[in-house]
Amino acid sequence: MADATPEMLAAEAFVYGSPLVADLTAVDTLVRRGFGSVGPTPWNTFGHSTRLADADTDFVSVNNDTLYSNAPLDLSAGPLLLHVPDTGGAYDVFQFIDAWTNNFAYVGRRSSGTAEQTWLIAPPGWQGEPPPDVPVIVAPTTVAVIAGRNSCAGPDDLDRVRDLQRQLTLTPLEGGGTPAGLPEPDADVPAELLFLERLRRWMAAFPPAAADVAFQQRFAPIGLLDQGRSPYLDGPAEWTAALAKGLAAGRERVEAATAGAGEPTGEWSANLHLFDYNLDHLGPGTRDEPQWRIADRRAAYLTRAVAARAGLWGNHAYEAVYATTHHDADGVPLTGAHAYTLRFEQPPPVGAFWSVTMYGTPEYRLVPNPIDRYSIGDRTPGLVHGEDGSLTLHLRHEPPTDQDELANWLPAPEGGFRPMVRMYQPQDAVLDGSYRLPAVRLR
C-alpha cells in the first residue's frame, strides 16, 4: 500500500473506522441528549425507555418489541457491579458492546437465565479481585455500552417492565472516580474532515485488538496516527479535497453493501453472520465457535461497517435474527405506491417471539402512521388468521378497507421502505437456513 493515494486511504479508512465513529457518536448522544424516550444518561448509569419506540425515536433500525435500558460505560473510573432482577421467565437480554461495536458479552434469558444475578464489569487489563461468586465480564475498551432489552407485549405490559427497570443497577466496586469521557475532536477542523478527526482521536483513546492496531499503520500517510495537534487544520487544499473525495467513496461503498447488493431476487436477507466480525473478545454469553467468526479479518471490516450503518448495536444471530428485504417477489423495490401481502403458512420457529417492523429508506427509521403501529407479530392483539392457520400481513401506505385486512395492516411510508423480521431466540431451523421467510408479494 506504499503507493496508495490519500483518496484511496481515506476511502478505506471510512470503511474501517465508521463503526467506531458511529458507535461513539451514539454513546455521546446518549450521554448528552438521550434517544427518543430515553433522556440524557450519565456515564455508568442506566437510561430507560418508558414507552415502546415510535417515529420520534432517532435511532437506526430501532426495535418496537422491547423497552430499552441503555447504559454508557466509562470504566476508566474502575469496575462496576451490574445487578439484574428476576424477570419471572420473560425474555430479556443485556448486550455488551465495545467502542468498535464488538458484541463481547451477553446476560439474559438465553445466556444466563432469568433469575436475579450480579456481574462484575471490568476495564481492560484489570487485575483486581471480584467479590465471591460474582462472575466477571472484561470490556475490551474502557468505553462501552450495555444495550438492555426487556420484552414488552404492549401498553398493558408497561408497568411490569418499568418495575424491572427500577431494579436494574450499576454500582462502582471501588468507590468510583470521575470518568474520563470521550476525547473531543478539534472544533476548528473543516466539516468535510471531521470524520477523520473523530477517528484519529478515538482510535488513539480506544485501541482495537492487536491485529487491527497493526492494520491501522497503513493510515499513517493521511494523519490518522498523528498525536497532538490535528493534521486536518491546515493541510494543503488538494490534500484536503482528496481526503474528502475518498471519504465520500468509502461512504458510497458502505451504502452499496447496505442497500441489498447481492440480495437474492424477491427473498429476505437474514445475514446470519452480520455481527460475527468480533474475532478477539468473546466473553460470557457469546459463542466462540468457528461458525460464528468471519474467517477473513479484512472482509470483516466491510461487514462491520454495514452492521453499524443498518443495525447499530444489533445482536448475534444466535440471540436474535434480523431479516430484511428491499424488494418484492419479482425483485422490484418496495414502495408505498403499491400494496403488498406477506403470508406466513407457518410462524417463524423461535424460542421467544417474532415480529415484522417497518422502516423507511434510506434512513432506516420508524415510519409515522395514523394508527401508531410500527411492528406486527405473534404478540399483536386482534390478528386475523386464515382457516388453515396461516397469517397474511398487509404492507401498504393506505389503510385497507376490508376489516380483516385492516387488523393485519402494517403501515408503510409513501416512498421506499424496508421491512425487518426479528426472530428472538431463533431455533435451529432459522440458524441453519432450512427455514425460509415468505416473499413480499404485490397485491
N, C-alpha and C positions, 0 to 999 in steps of 0.2 A: 504493500500500500504506500510505498515511499513516493510514488508518482501520482497518488490520488490528489485531486484538486480540492480546494476548500469547499466548492459546491458539493462534490461527491461526499466528502466527510460530513458536511452539515446534514445532508440527507440521511446518511447512515446514523448520525448522532440522534436525529429525531426519532427514528425507529427504535434505537436502543434506549434512549432516555425519556421518551414520552410517558412511559408508565410511572417513573419516579416523579416527574413533574406533575402529572395528573393526580397521583396519589397524594402528594404533599400539598398540592393546591387544595384538594378536597379536605384534607386534615386541617389546613389553615382556615378554610371556610367554616368547618365545623366548630373550631375554637372561637373564631371571631363573630360569626353570624348564625351558624347552625344551618340545618336543611329542613325545609318545609315546616312541620310542626315541632321539630327538634330545635330548640333555641340554642344560643351560644353555649358551648360546653367547655369549661376549663379543662386543662390538662389533668389527666388521671382521675376523671370523674365520668359518670355516665350521663349522657343526654338521651332522653326518651321521646319517641313519638307517642303521643297520647291518642292519635287517631290514625286510621289507615291512610296510606299515601294517596294523593289525588293530583290533579293537574297543577296545583301550586307547588308541588314538590320538585325542586330543581335538581334532579339527580338522574344520571344516565341509567335507563332500564331498571328503575326502582320497582320493587315488587309491591303488590297490593294484597298480599296474603298474610303478612305478619306485621307486628309492630316492632319497629327497630329500637334497639338500645345500643347506641354507639358510644365508644369511649376512645378519645385520642390519648395515646400513651406517650409519656416522655420519661423514660427510665434513667435519664441522666441523674435524676434525684434519688435513685435507688429502687429496689424491688418493691412489688405491690402484691398484696393478698387479694384475690378475687373470691367473693362469696356468691354462689349461685343457689337460688332457692329450689325446693322441690316443686315440680310442675304437675305432679299427680299423673304422669304419663303423657301429658300433652307435648306436642313437638316443640323443641327449641334447639337453637344452635348458636354458639358463640365462636365466631371465626376470627382467628388472629392473623393479621396481615402486616407484613413489614413495609418499610418505605419503598421497596421495589415491587410491591404488590404480590409478593410471595405469600401464599396461604401456608403458614408454618405450624399451625396447631388448630384443633377443634375441641370444644367442650359442648356436650349436649346429648340429646336423645340417642342419636346413632352411635356416638363415640364413647360417651361416659355415662349414659343413662340419665334419668330424670330426677334422681334423688338429690337432696341437698348436698352440696360439695364445696370444698375450698381448694384453691390452687395458688401457687406462688408464681408470679411472672417476674423473671429476672432479666437484667440487661446483658448484652454480650460479654462473655468472659467473667461473669460473676463467680466468685469463689466462696461465698458465704455458706452458712448452714440454714436450711429451711426448717420451719417448725416440724415437730414429729408428725409423721403420717400425712404430710402435705406434699403432693406431687408438684414437680417444677416444670414450668414452660420457659425455655430460654429464647428470648427475642433475638433475631439476627441483627437488628438495628435498634439504636436507642429510642428512636421514634417509631411507633407502630400504631395500629388501631384495632380495636375489637368491634366487629360488626355483629351485634347480637340480634337475634330474631326470635320472637315468640309467636306461634301460630295464633291467629285471631279469626274466628268464624264470622265476624261481622259486628255491628253495633251492640248487639246483646251480649257479646263476649268481652267487651272492652274492660269492664270492671275487674274481671278475673285477671286479665293480663296486666292491668295497671297495678294491681296488688303485687304481682310477681316483680314488676319493675321496681317497686319501692324497696324490695328486699335484696335487690342486686347492688353490691357494693364493691368498691376498690379502696384498700387501706394501705398506707405505707408500712413496710415491715420494720424499718429502722428510723422511725420518726419523720423521715422525708425532708428533703431540701427544696430549693427553688428550681423548677425545671428550666433547662436551658432554652427550650423552644426551637423554632426554626430560624436559621440564618436568613437575614433579609438580603434580597438582591439589591444591587446598586440602583437607586431610583433614577439615575441620570442616563442609564443605558437606553439606546434607541429602542422604541417599541418593537421593531421588527427582529431585534436580537434578544429580547427579554427572555425568551425560552432558553437560549443558550446560557444566559447569565444565571437563571434559576438552576439549570442543570449543573453548571460549574460549581456553584455554591453548595448545592445539595449532594452532589456526588462526593465532594470532599468531606462533608459532615456525616454522611451515612453510606460508607463504602459497602459495595455488594460483596458477594463471595469472591474468594481469591482468583478463581479462573476469570471472573468478569473484570476484576481490577486489572489483570494483565491485558485483557482485551481493550480496556479504556485507553491504553497507551497510544493507540492509533489516532486518538483525537487531540494529541498534543499540538499539532500544527494549527488547529483552529481555536486554541486558547482554553480548552476545557480543563486542562490540568494546571493552569496558571494559579498561583496563590496570590493573595493580597489584592491589589487594585485590579479592577475589571479590565480585561483586554478589549472589551467591546465599547469602551467610552470614546475612543478617538482613533479607531483603525482607519486605514485608507478607504476611500469611498468605494473603490472597486472591490475590495475585500469584503466590506460590509454588504454590498449588493450581491456578491457571490454566495455569502453565507445565507442571506435572506432567501435567495433563489433555491438554494439547497434545502433549507427548512421547508419551503413550500413543496418541493418534490418529495421529501420524506413524508410530509402530511398526506399528499396525494397517494403515496404508496400504501399507507395505513388505511386510508379511506377506501381504496380499491379492494383491499383484502377484507375490510369490514363489511362492505356492501354486498357480499354474497358472490364474489368471483369464484367460479368453480362450483357453485351450488347446483346440485342436480335439478334438472328442469322439473318444476312442479312439486318438488319434495322439500321436506324440512331438513335444515342443517342443525343437527344436535351438537356437533363438535364436542364429543365426549371428552376430548383431551385439550380443550382450550385453556385450562388452568394448570396444565401439567408442566409448565416451564420452571417450576421450583425444583431444582436438582440438588440442592445443597443443605436445606434446612427443613427437614421433615420431622416434626416433633409429635407430641401426643395427639392422637385422633386422626393423623394423616396416614396414608397407606404408602409405605416405602417399598413399592414393588415395581418391576420394570414396566408393566403396562400403564403405570401412572407417572411415567417420566418421559419427556421428549428426548430422544436419544441424541439429536443434533443440537448442541447448545446454540449455534449460530441461528438455526432455524427457529429456535425458541424465542429469540428476540422479537421477531415479527409477530409470532403468536401472542406473546405477552402484550405487545402494543395494541393488537386487535382486541384482546380481552379488556384492556384498560379503556379503550375507546368505546366499546359497545356494552360492556358489563363490568364496570369498575367494582371491585370488592365482591365479585361472584365466587361461588363455591366450586370445589372439585365436583366432578360428576357423581362420585360415589356418595356425596352429600345431597346434591340436588342437580338435576339435569335441566338445562335451558335449551330449548329447541326453537329456532326461528326460521321464518321464510319471508322472502320479499316478493314471491311470485305465486300465481295461481297454478292450477294443474296443467295448464298449457304453456307455462313459462312466461306469462305476461305479468309485468309488475303490478302489484296490488295498489288500488287507488279507491278512494271514497266515491268516485264517479260511478262505480259499479257495486252490485250486491253479490255476496258470496255465501256459501254454506261450508261448514266444517262438520262432517258426520263421523261420529265415533261408533263403530259397530260394538266395540268393547272399550271400557275405560282404560286409560294407561295403567300398567301394573306398578303400583307404588306401595311402600310401607307406611306412608303418612297421608299425603293428599296431592292433588294436581290442580292446575289452573291454566287458563289462557288469558294473557294480558295484552292490551292494545297499546302500541306506541306509534306516534307519528315519526316520519322520516323527514330530514336526515338527523334530527337531534335525539331521537330515541327517548322522548319524554312522554309521560302520560297525556292523554288527549281530553280536553274539556268536552263534556257532553251533557245533554239535558236530564239524564237520569242518574248522573254521578256513578255510573258503573264503569270501572276501569279494568276489571277482570271478571272471568266467569269460570266456574269449575265445579268439582264434586261437592263443595260446601255451599254453593249458591242456592238459596231457597227458591222454591217455585219452578224449578226447571221442568220442562215437559219432555218425557221420554216417549219413544215410539213403542208400539205394542210388542215389538221384538226386543225391547230393552235398549235399543240404540238411542243415541243422543245427537241431535242435529243443532249446531250453533249457527247463528246468523250474524255475519260480519258485514256491516254496511253503515253508511252515514245516515241515511234517512230511516226513521223507525218503521218496522213492518206494520202493516195494517191488520194482519192476522194475529189474534191474541196469543195463540200458542207460539208463534214465531217471535212475538214481542217478548214473551217470557224468556226466550233463549237468545235475545239480542245482545251482542257485544258492539257498542257504538264505535264507528271508525271516523277518522277526520275526513274533511273534504278532499284533501290531497293524498300523497303517498303514505302508506303505513306498513308497519312490520309487526305482526303478532308474535308473541312468545309463549310457548307452552313450558310450564315449570312442573317438574315431577320431583317431589320431595321424598327422600329415601327411596330412590328408584330400585326396583327389583332387577334380578339378573337379566331378564329378557330385554330390559332397556339398555343395560350396560354392555351386553354382548351384541347389541344391534339386531337381535331377532324380532323385537317389537318395532313396528314402523307406524309412525303417525299418518293419519289420512291426509290427502292433499286438500288444499283450499280450492273449492270449485266455484266457477262463475255460475251464478243462479240463472 
